[in-house]
Amino acid sequence: MFYRKLGLILIVDSAPRYVRFEFPQTDIGEPATLSLHETTNDWQAADGPLIYFEVDDVDAYLKDTGITPLAPPKTQTYLWREADILDPAGNKIRLYQAGENRRYPPWRVE
C-alpha cells in the first residue's frame, strides 16, 4: 500500500471505505494521524474537501470562539465528537475531539 511505503502505520482498516494511519513517532510529542475516507468519483455530487481540526473540547471551543456550527456537536458511532463549520470561502471544516480514540480506537489494527 502506498502510504505504508511512506512509513505510515495502519491503525484502522475498514478499506475500501475508510483507513487511518499513524505517522512515525518523533521527539516532539504524540504522532499525527492521517485518515482517508472513500468519496464518490462524481465531483459534481461531492461536497468538496473536508478539513479536520482536532480540539480538546468541541463544545467549549465553539462557545469560547463564538463560532456557530452548521449543526450541534454530535458524538459519532466511531467515538469522535464532531461539529462542522464553514470557512469564509465556504469550505467545510470539521472540528473534532477524539482523545485516545484517534490513535487507540477499540478496533485498532495490531
FINU-308368 format. One record per residue (C-alpha): residue number from 1; chain; x, y, z. Coordinates in steps of 0.1 Angstrom, whole numbers, plus 5000, padded with zeros to 4 digits. Layout:
<rec><gumi>NUM</gumi><fivex>A</fivex><xx>X</xx><yy>Y</yy><zz>Z</zz></rec>
...
REM end
This chain:
<rec><gumi>1</gumi><fivex>A</fivex><xx>5000</xx><yy>5000</yy><zz>5000</zz></rec>
<rec><gumi>2</gumi><fivex>A</fivex><xx>5013</xx><yy>5035</yy><zz>4991</zz></rec>
<rec><gumi>3</gumi><fivex>A</fivex><xx>5010</xx><yy>5051</yy><zz>5025</zz></rec>
<rec><gumi>4</gumi><fivex>A</fivex><xx>5028</xx><yy>5022</yy><zz>5042</zz></rec>
<rec><gumi>5</gumi><fivex>A</fivex><xx>5057</xx><yy>5026</yy><zz>5018</zz></rec>
<rec><gumi>6</gumi><fivex>A</fivex><xx>5059</xx><yy>5062</yy><zz>5030</zz></rec>
<rec><gumi>7</gumi><fivex>A</fivex><xx>5064</xx><yy>5048</yy><zz>5065</zz></rec>
<rec><gumi>8</gumi><fivex>A</fivex><xx>5029</xx><yy>5053</yy><zz>5079</zz></rec>
<rec><gumi>9</gumi><fivex>A</fivex><xx>5015</xx><yy>5027</yy><zz>5102</zz></rec>
<rec><gumi>10</gumi><fivex>A</fivex><xx>4980</xx><yy>5013</yy><zz>5095</zz></rec>
<rec><gumi>11</gumi><fivex>A</fivex><xx>4959</xx><yy>5016</yy><zz>5127</zz></rec>
<rec><gumi>12</gumi><fivex>A</fivex><xx>4923</xx><yy>5014</yy><zz>5114</zz></rec>
<rec><gumi>13</gumi><fivex>A</fivex><xx>4914</xx><yy>4992</yy><zz>5084</zz></rec>
<rec><gumi>14</gumi><fivex>A</fivex><xx>4879</xx><yy>4995</yy><zz>5070</zz></rec>
<rec><gumi>15</gumi><fivex>A</fivex><xx>4891</xx><yy>4995</yy><zz>5034</zz></rec>
<rec><gumi>16</gumi><fivex>A</fivex><xx>4879</xx><yy>5005</yy><zz>5010</zz></rec>
<rec><gumi>17</gumi><fivex>A</fivex><xx>4856</xx><yy>5028</yy><zz>5028</zz></rec>
<rec><gumi>18</gumi><fivex>A</fivex><xx>4880</xx><yy>5041</yy><zz>5055</zz></rec>
<rec><gumi>19</gumi><fivex>A</fivex><xx>4916</xx><yy>5037</yy><zz>5067</zz></rec>
<rec><gumi>20</gumi><fivex>A</fivex><xx>4936</xx><yy>5056</yy><zz>5093</zz></rec>
<rec><gumi>21</gumi><fivex>A</fivex><xx>4974</xx><yy>5058</yy><zz>5095</zz></rec>
<rec><gumi>22</gumi><fivex>A</fivex><xx>4997</xx><yy>5070</yy><zz>5122</zz></rec>
<rec><gumi>23</gumi><fivex>A</fivex><xx>5029</xx><yy>5088</yy><zz>5114</zz></rec>
<rec><gumi>24</gumi><fivex>A</fivex><xx>5062</xx><yy>5076</yy><zz>5129</zz></rec>
<rec><gumi>25</gumi><fivex>A</fivex><xx>5070</xx><yy>5087</yy><zz>5165</zz></rec>
<rec><gumi>26</gumi><fivex>A</fivex><xx>5090</xx><yy>5119</yy><zz>5168</zz></rec>
<rec><gumi>27</gumi><fivex>A</fivex><xx>5108</xx><yy>5137</yy><zz>5196</zz></rec>
<rec><gumi>28</gumi><fivex>A</fivex><xx>5082</xx><yy>5164</yy><zz>5197</zz></rec>
<rec><gumi>29</gumi><fivex>A</fivex><xx>5051</xx><yy>5147</yy><zz>5211</zz></rec>
<rec><gumi>30</gumi><fivex>A</fivex><xx>5023</xx><yy>5124</yy><zz>5200</zz></rec>
<rec><gumi>31</gumi><fivex>A</fivex><xx>5023</xx><yy>5112</yy><zz>5164</zz></rec>
<rec><gumi>32</gumi><fivex>A</fivex><xx>4999</xx><yy>5128</yy><zz>5139</zz></rec>
<rec><gumi>33</gumi><fivex>A</fivex><xx>4974</xx><yy>5106</yy><zz>5121</zz></rec>
<rec><gumi>34</gumi><fivex>A</fivex><xx>4961</xx><yy>5106</yy><zz>5085</zz></rec>
<rec><gumi>35</gumi><fivex>A</fivex><xx>4925</xx><yy>5094</yy><zz>5077</zz></rec>
<rec><gumi>36</gumi><fivex>A</fivex><xx>4914</xx><yy>5085</yy><zz>5042</zz></rec>
<rec><gumi>37</gumi><fivex>A</fivex><xx>4876</xx><yy>5082</yy><zz>5035</zz></rec>
<rec><gumi>38</gumi><fivex>A</fivex><xx>4860</xx><yy>5070</yy><zz>5004</zz></rec>
<rec><gumi>39</gumi><fivex>A</fivex><xx>4841</xx><yy>5096</yy><zz>4983</zz></rec>
<rec><gumi>40</gumi><fivex>A</fivex><xx>4821</xx><yy>5095</yy><zz>4951</zz></rec>
<rec><gumi>41</gumi><fivex>A</fivex><xx>4840</xx><yy>5098</yy><zz>4918</zz></rec>
<rec><gumi>42</gumi><fivex>A</fivex><xx>4813</xx><yy>5122</yy><zz>4906</zz></rec>
<rec><gumi>43</gumi><fivex>A</fivex><xx>4830</xx><yy>5155</yy><zz>4916</zz></rec>
<rec><gumi>44</gumi><fivex>A</fivex><xx>4798</xx><yy>5174</yy><zz>4908</zz></rec>
<rec><gumi>45</gumi><fivex>A</fivex><xx>4780</xx><yy>5155</yy><zz>4935</zz></rec>
<rec><gumi>46</gumi><fivex>A</fivex><xx>4808</xx><yy>5157</yy><zz>4960</zz></rec>
<rec><gumi>47</gumi><fivex>A</fivex><xx>4807</xx><yy>5182</yy><zz>4988</zz></rec>
<rec><gumi>48</gumi><fivex>A</fivex><xx>4843</xx><yy>5192</yy><zz>4982</zz></rec>
<rec><gumi>49</gumi><fivex>A</fivex><xx>4873</xx><yy>5190</yy><zz>5005</zz></rec>
<rec><gumi>50</gumi><fivex>A</fivex><xx>4867</xx><yy>5183</yy><zz>5042</zz></rec>
<rec><gumi>51</gumi><fivex>A</fivex><xx>4894</xx><yy>5195</yy><zz>5066</zz></rec>
<rec><gumi>52</gumi><fivex>A</fivex><xx>4897</xx><yy>5181</yy><zz>5101</zz></rec>
<rec><gumi>53</gumi><fivex>A</fivex><xx>4910</xx><yy>5201</yy><zz>5131</zz></rec>
<rec><gumi>54</gumi><fivex>A</fivex><xx>4913</xx><yy>5183</yy><zz>5164</zz></rec>
<rec><gumi>55</gumi><fivex>A</fivex><xx>4905</xx><yy>5204</yy><zz>5195</zz></rec>
<rec><gumi>56</gumi><fivex>A</fivex><xx>4905</xx><yy>5193</yy><zz>5232</zz></rec>
<rec><gumi>57</gumi><fivex>A</fivex><xx>4867</xx><yy>5200</yy><zz>5237</zz></rec>
<rec><gumi>58</gumi><fivex>A</fivex><xx>4845</xx><yy>5208</yy><zz>5207</zz></rec>
<rec><gumi>59</gumi><fivex>A</fivex><xx>4817</xx><yy>5223</yy><zz>5228</zz></rec>
<rec><gumi>60</gumi><fivex>A</fivex><xx>4840</xx><yy>5245</yy><zz>5248</zz></rec>
<rec><gumi>61</gumi><fivex>A</fivex><xx>4859</xx><yy>5256</yy><zz>5217</zz></rec>
<rec><gumi>62</gumi><fivex>A</fivex><xx>4827</xx><yy>5267</yy><zz>5199</zz></rec>
<rec><gumi>63</gumi><fivex>A</fivex><xx>4815</xx><yy>5285</yy><zz>5230</zz></rec>
<rec><gumi>64</gumi><fivex>A</fivex><xx>4849</xx><yy>5302</yy><zz>5236</zz></rec>
<rec><gumi>65</gumi><fivex>A</fivex><xx>4853</xx><yy>5313</yy><zz>5199</zz></rec>
<rec><gumi>66</gumi><fivex>A</fivex><xx>4816</xx><yy>5322</yy><zz>5193</zz></rec>
<rec><gumi>67</gumi><fivex>A</fivex><xx>4816</xx><yy>5302</yy><zz>5161</zz></rec>
<rec><gumi>68</gumi><fivex>A</fivex><xx>4782</xx><yy>5288</yy><zz>5152</zz></rec>
<rec><gumi>69</gumi><fivex>A</fivex><xx>4784</xx><yy>5252</yy><zz>5138</zz></rec>
<rec><gumi>70</gumi><fivex>A</fivex><xx>4762</xx><yy>5240</yy><zz>5109</zz></rec>
<rec><gumi>71</gumi><fivex>A</fivex><xx>4745</xx><yy>5216</yy><zz>5134</zz></rec>
<rec><gumi>72</gumi><fivex>A</fivex><xx>4750</xx><yy>5210</yy><zz>5171</zz></rec>
<rec><gumi>73</gumi><fivex>A</fivex><xx>4781</xx><yy>5189</yy><zz>5181</zz></rec>
<rec><gumi>74</gumi><fivex>A</fivex><xx>4774</xx><yy>5152</yy><zz>5180</zz></rec>
<rec><gumi>75</gumi><fivex>A</fivex><xx>4793</xx><yy>5121</yy><zz>5193</zz></rec>
<rec><gumi>76</gumi><fivex>A</fivex><xx>4796</xx><yy>5097</yy><zz>5164</zz></rec>
<rec><gumi>77</gumi><fivex>A</fivex><xx>4795</xx><yy>5059</yy><zz>5165</zz></rec>
<rec><gumi>78</gumi><fivex>A</fivex><xx>4833</xx><yy>5059</yy><zz>5159</zz></rec>
<rec><gumi>79</gumi><fivex>A</fivex><xx>4836</xx><yy>5077</yy><zz>5193</zz></rec>
<rec><gumi>80</gumi><fivex>A</fivex><xx>4846</xx><yy>5112</yy><zz>5180</zz></rec>
<rec><gumi>81</gumi><fivex>A</fivex><xx>4827</xx><yy>5143</yy><zz>5190</zz></rec>
<rec><gumi>82</gumi><fivex>A</fivex><xx>4823</xx><yy>5165</yy><zz>5159</zz></rec>
<rec><gumi>83</gumi><fivex>A</fivex><xx>4808</xx><yy>5197</yy><zz>5146</zz></rec>
<rec><gumi>84</gumi><fivex>A</fivex><xx>4811</xx><yy>5212</yy><zz>5111</zz></rec>
<rec><gumi>85</gumi><fivex>A</fivex><xx>4817</xx><yy>5249</yy><zz>5104</zz></rec>
<rec><gumi>86</gumi><fivex>A</fivex><xx>4824</xx><yy>5268</yy><zz>5072</zz></rec>
<rec><gumi>87</gumi><fivex>A</fivex><xx>4854</xx><yy>5290</yy><zz>5065</zz></rec>
<rec><gumi>88</gumi><fivex>A</fivex><xx>4849</xx><yy>5324</yy><zz>5048</zz></rec>
<rec><gumi>89</gumi><fivex>A</fivex><xx>4853</xx><yy>5307</yy><zz>5013</zz></rec>
<rec><gumi>90</gumi><fivex>A</fivex><xx>4826</xx><yy>5282</yy><zz>5021</zz></rec>
<rec><gumi>91</gumi><fivex>A</fivex><xx>4849</xx><yy>5252</yy><zz>5027</zz></rec>
<rec><gumi>92</gumi><fivex>A</fivex><xx>4837</xx><yy>5227</yy><zz>5053</zz></rec>
<rec><gumi>93</gumi><fivex>A</fivex><xx>4859</xx><yy>5223</yy><zz>5084</zz></rec>
<rec><gumi>94</gumi><fivex>A</fivex><xx>4852</xx><yy>5195</yy><zz>5109</zz></rec>
<rec><gumi>95</gumi><fivex>A</fivex><xx>4862</xx><yy>5203</yy><zz>5144</zz></rec>
<rec><gumi>96</gumi><fivex>A</fivex><xx>4866</xx><yy>5170</yy><zz>5163</zz></rec>
<rec><gumi>97</gumi><fivex>A</fivex><xx>4875</xx><yy>5157</yy><zz>5197</zz></rec>
<rec><gumi>98</gumi><fivex>A</fivex><xx>4888</xx><yy>5121</yy><zz>5196</zz></rec>
<rec><gumi>99</gumi><fivex>A</fivex><xx>4912</xx><yy>5119</yy><zz>5226</zz></rec>
<rec><gumi>100</gumi><fivex>A</fivex><xx>4926</xx><yy>5084</yy><zz>5229</zz></rec>
<rec><gumi>101</gumi><fivex>A</fivex><xx>4902</xx><yy>5071</yy><zz>5202</zz></rec>
<rec><gumi>102</gumi><fivex>A</fivex><xx>4922</xx><yy>5089</yy><zz>5175</zz></rec>
<rec><gumi>103</gumi><fivex>A</fivex><xx>4952</xx><yy>5067</yy><zz>5179</zz></rec>
<rec><gumi>104</gumi><fivex>A</fivex><xx>4938</xx><yy>5038</yy><zz>5200</zz></rec>
<rec><gumi>105</gumi><fivex>A</fivex><xx>4902</xx><yy>5031</yy><zz>5190</zz></rec>
<rec><gumi>106</gumi><fivex>A</fivex><xx>4888</xx><yy>4998</yy><zz>5202</zz></rec>
<rec><gumi>107</gumi><fivex>A</fivex><xx>4891</xx><yy>4984</yy><zz>5167</zz></rec>
<rec><gumi>108</gumi><fivex>A</fivex><xx>4928</xx><yy>4995</yy><zz>5162</zz></rec>
<rec><gumi>109</gumi><fivex>A</fivex><xx>4948</xx><yy>4971</yy><zz>5140</zz></rec>
<rec><gumi>110</gumi><fivex>A</fivex><xx>4977</xx><yy>4955</yy><zz>5159</zz></rec>
REM end
